[in-house]
């Protein structure tokens, strides 16, 4: 077995959890695995995200999941989800 400190990890999935009525983002899950490792499929990732939401006390009847391209979110930026188009929207910072 390889030393975990010697493994090269790569981000392969980002899932945004958002409120169905407002588009407010509740949490963002970034998934990374060692390069070359078997990755969970989309459904398994979604199941993990929902389980985490339940454990965190989030009302799962009022949320949806949105898969976004890893690396699309900019550090320090704010986002919400357009609930009609189910797309990510960058929110301008207040001046």
QUICOR-V513714 format. One record per pair of residues at least 12 apart in sequence whose C-alpha atoms are under 6 Angstrom apart, sorted by the first residue. I is the first residue (numbers start at 0). GAP is how many residues later the second one is. Records with the same first field share a line. If there is no record, write none. Layout:
I->GAP / GAP
//
This chain:
7->26 / 27
8->24 / 25 / 26
9->22 / 23 / 25
10->20 / 21
11->20
12->17 / 18 / 57
13->15 / 16 / 53 / 54 / 56
14->13 / 14 / 51 / 52
15->12 / 49 / 50
16->47 / 48
17->45 / 46
18->43 / 44
19->42 / 43
22->57 / 58 / 59 / 60
23->56
24->55
77->12 / 13
78->12
//
